């Protein structure tokens, strides 16, 4: 395949309509985006790329809005191919206002073939086609106008090869009987993209030291991180510019009752106290006033023998199945999923077992492994 594809620059509604007409009958569309988010919470779209196997269409979102025809192509229409799609889905959802479906993520597809779960696009193209793509515009300023010829070529090549790669991947997945696994995983990616706002209340669970906090501290950290996520989105600021996780965790540890105590939290900035101190203290007070029965349960220590025994038993199950399937263990279950199973088991709660194709292969064995540890 040529490294000098036909490129069509789209910066008017008329040109966008013509591009949509040209792609309307396609069965598969390769899609990519370039964006900027160094100073904002929401990504700023800088370029939207499409290819249906012919020209590469480079849409300038600084000059033209998404049309109804393009929204239909994104939300319905042909299969969309993206590589490492999470941020692209966020960009497209914000620019177009619709989910991207149906979807195939070629990075996920490669992981299900037993390859590197985080294989980059350039290595993926070389793996399947033997072509070495240029890398000189990886950190380019995509908001600059006009884009250079080198930038345009780089952006076009990001979609030109995706269709060829997908043909190889699809055939390999079909031979292994794993195409349905991929489609299931990609449906979940679309669902996750739609749940972005709802995830604010779950951000606190990401902290690796959450188990060190008492129940009231966990509740304070939950309230603080939920507030921060919503405010960062509303103010369109990177979350770390507003207040980072480390400072919020420090507040949850200390549970300050006034501004003087708040100022003693490590690394807290006076500007944050001046601007949002009353809000932070009100959230801490809300956690203080929460009835004991309404607080989250204390989390088990991952250092405790009981936790380690269970985690080790679950890891053995996942590693054995991963070896049998020729997959990386983290493709089957992430560490946080295993830790959630251990925590639920120690607390006597219902196990958050995997579902879908992972559940068919792992759920029974994971349940047995925990039961065997409990019987010792």
SVG drawing of the C-alpha trace seen along z (x, -y; Angstrom):
<svg xmlns="http://www.w3.org/2000/svg" viewBox="-29 -33 40 60">
<polyline fill="none" stroke="black" stroke-width="0.4" points="0.0,0.0 1.3,-3.5 2.7,-5.9 1.5,-8.8 -2.3,-8.4 -4.9,-10.7 -5.8,-13.3 -8.9,-15.5 -9.0,-18.5 -12.5,-19.2 -13.2,-22.7 -16.6,-23.6 -20.1,-22.2 -20.3,-21.4 -17.1,-19.5 -18.2,-17.6 -21.5,-16.7 -19.6,-15.4 -17.3,-13.3 -20.3,-11.8 -22.0,-10.9 -18.8,-9.2 -18.6,-7.1 -22.3,-6.4 -22.2,-3.0 -19.0,-1.8 -19.1,1.3 -16.1,0.3 -14.8,-3.2 -11.3,-3.8 -11.5,-6.7 -8.9,-8.7 -8.6,-12.0 -5.9,-14.5 -6.6,-16.7 -5.2,-18.9 -5.9,-18.8 -2.9,-20.1 -4.8,-23.0 -8.4,-21.7 -10.4,-18.9 -12.2,-18.2 -10.1,-17.4 -10.0,-20.1 -10.6,-18.4 -7.9,-19.5 -8.5,-17.0 -10.9,-14.2 -9.7,-11.6 -11.7,-9.1 -11.1,-6.5 -13.3,-4.0 -10.5,-2.5 -10.1,-5.3 -9.0,-8.8 -8.2,-9.9 -10.6,-12.7 -9.1,-15.2 -11.9,-17.1 -11.0,-20.5 -13.2,-20.8 -11.9,-24.3 -13.6,-25.4 -16.7,-23.1 -19.2,-21.6 -20.3,-18.0 -23.2,-17.5 -26.2,-15.3 -25.0,-13.0 -21.7,-12.5 -23.5,-11.9 -25.4,-9.1 -22.2,-7.6 -20.7,-7.7 -23.7,-6.5 -25.2,-4.0 -24.0,-3.1 -20.8,-1.1 -18.4,0.6 -15.9,-2.0 -12.3,-1.0 -10.2,-2.9 -7.0,-2.1 -6.6,-2.6 -10.0,-4.3 -10.8,-5.6 -9.7,-9.2 -10.9,-9.3 -14.3,-8.2 -14.3,-11.1 -13.3,-13.6 -15.9,-12.3 -18.7,-12.2 -18.0,-15.9 -17.6,-17.1 -20.4,-15.1 -22.6,-14.6 -23.3,-10.9 -21.7,-7.6 -19.5,-5.8 -21.1,-2.4 -20.7,0.2 -17.0,0.2 -13.9,2.3 -10.7,1.3 -7.7,2.8 -5.6,2.6 -8.1,4.8 -8.3,7.1 -4.5,7.5 -4.6,8.3 -7.1,11.1 -4.7,12.6 -2.2,13.1 0.0,10.1 1.1,7.1 -2.1,5.7 -0.9,2.2 0.6,2.5 0.9,-1.0 -0.5,-1.8 2.9,-2.0 4.1,1.3 0.7,2.8 0.9,1.7 4.5,3.0 3.4,6.3 0.6,6.9 1.8,5.1 5.6,4.7 5.3,0.9 7.2,-1.4 5.2,-4.6 6.9,-8.0 7.0,-9.1 8.2,-12.7 4.8,-14.3 3.8,-12.3 4.0,-15.4 3.0,-17.9 0.9,-21.0 -2.4,-19.9 -4.1,-23.2 -1.8,-25.0 -3.1,-26.2 -2.3,-25.5 -1.1,-22.0 2.1,-21.1 2.3,-18.5 4.1,-16.2 1.3,-16.6 -1.4,-15.9 0.4,-12.7 1.0,-11.5 -2.7,-12.1 -3.9,-10.3 -1.6,-7.3 -3.3,-6.9 -6.4,-5.7 -5.2,-4.4 -3.7,-1.2 -6.4,-0.4 -8.7,1.3 -5.9,3.6 -4.8,4.4 -8.4,5.2 -8.8,7.7 -5.8,9.6 -7.0,9.4 -10.6,10.4 -9.4,13.5 -7.2,14.5 -9.9,13.9 -12.4,16.0 -9.9,18.9 -9.5,18.8 -13.3,18.4 -12.7,15.1 -14.4,12.6 -17.5,12.5 -15.1,11.8 -13.8,8.7 -17.3,7.4 -18.4,7.9 -15.4,6.0 -15.9,3.2 -19.5,2.9 -18.3,2.4 -15.9,-0.4 -18.9,-2.2 -20.9,-1.8 -18.0,-3.1 -17.7,-6.2 -21.4,-6.9 -20.9,-6.5 -18.2,-9.2 -20.2,-11.6 -21.6,-8.8 -18.0,-7.6 -17.3,-10.7 -18.7,-9.0 -16.4,-6.0 -13.1,-7.9 -12.2,-7.4 -11.9,-3.6 -8.8,-4.2 -6.6,-5.2 -4.2,-2.4 -4.0,-3.4 -7.7,-3.7 -7.6,-0.7 -5.5,-2.9 -8.4,-5.2 -11.1,-4.7 -14.7,-4.5 -15.3,-8.2 -12.1,-9.0 -13.2,-6.9 -16.5,-8.7 -14.8,-12.1 -12.4,-11.1 -15.4,-9.8 -17.2,-13.2 -14.1,-15.2 -13.2,-13.3 -16.8,-13.4 -16.8,-17.1 -13.4,-17.6 -14.4,-15.6 -17.6,-17.5 -15.9,-20.9 -13.0,-20.1 -15.5,-19.2 -17.6,-22.3 -14.6,-24.7 -12.9,-22.8 -9.6,-22.5 -7.3,-19.5 -8.2,-17.8 -4.6,-18.3 -4.9,-22.0 -7.9,-22.2 -6.7,-19.8 -4.8,-16.5 -5.7,-13.2 -2.8,-13.4 -4.1,-16.6 -7.7,-15.2 -6.4,-12.1 -4.5,-14.2 -7.7,-16.1 -9.6,-12.8 -6.9,-11.6 -6.9,-14.7 -10.6,-15.5 -9.9,-19.2 -12.6,-21.2 -11.4,-24.7 -9.2,-26.6 -6.2,-26.5 -6.3,-22.7 -6.9,-22.6 -3.8,-24.6 -1.8,-22.0 -2.5,-19.4 0.7,-18.5 1.1,-20.3 -2.2,-22.2 -2.0,-25.6 -3.2,-28.8 -5.0,-29.7 -7.1,-26.5 -8.0,-27.3 -9.0,-30.8 -11.1,-29.7 -12.6,-26.4 -11.7,-26.0 -15.3,-26.5 -16.5,-23.9 -13.9,-21.4 -14.6,-21.9 -18.3,-21.5 -17.7,-18.1 -15.6,-17.0 -18.3,-18.0 -20.8,-16.1 -18.7,-13.0 -18.3,-13.8 -22.1,-13.9 -22.8,-10.7 -24.4,-8.1 -22.1,-5.1 -24.4,-2.7 -24.3,-4.9 -20.6,-4.9 -18.7,-2.6 -17.1,0.5 -13.4,0.4 -11.3,2.1 -9.1,5.1 -5.4,4.5 -3.7,6.0 -0.7,6.7 -2.7,9.1 -2.1,12.8 -5.8,13.5 -5.8,11.0 -2.6,12.3 -3.7,15.9 -6.9,15.2 -5.2,12.9 -2.6,15.5 -5.2,18.2 -7.1,16.0 -4.0,15.1 -3.3,18.8 -6.7,19.3 -6.2,16.4 -2.7,17.3 -3.6,20.9 -6.5,19.9 -4.4,17.1 -1.6,19.6 -4.2,22.0 -5.6,19.3 -2.2,17.8 -3.2,14.4 -1.6,11.9 -3.3,12.4 -4.3,8.8 -6.4,9.3 -8.5,11.7 -8.8,9.8 -7.0,6.7 -5.4,6.6 -8.1,4.3 -10.8,6.8 -9.0,9.5 -8.6,7.3 -12.4,6.4 -13.1,10.2 -10.9,10.7 -12.4,7.7 -15.9,8.9 -15.1,12.4 -13.5,11.1 -16.5,8.9 -19.0,11.7 -20.5,9.8 -21.6,11.1 -18.6,11.7 -18.3,9.3 -17.5,12.1 -16.6,11.5 -19.5,11.8 -19.7,12.5 -17.0,14.6 -14.6,14.0 -17.3,15.2 -17.8,18.4 -14.1,19.3 -13.3,17.9 -16.3,17.4 -16.7,21.0 -12.9,21.5 -12.6,18.2 -15.5,19.1 -13.9,22.5 -10.5,21.0 -12.0,18.7 -14.0,21.5 -10.9,23.7 -9.0,20.9 -12.0,20.4 -12.1,24.2 -8.5,24.4"/>
</svg>
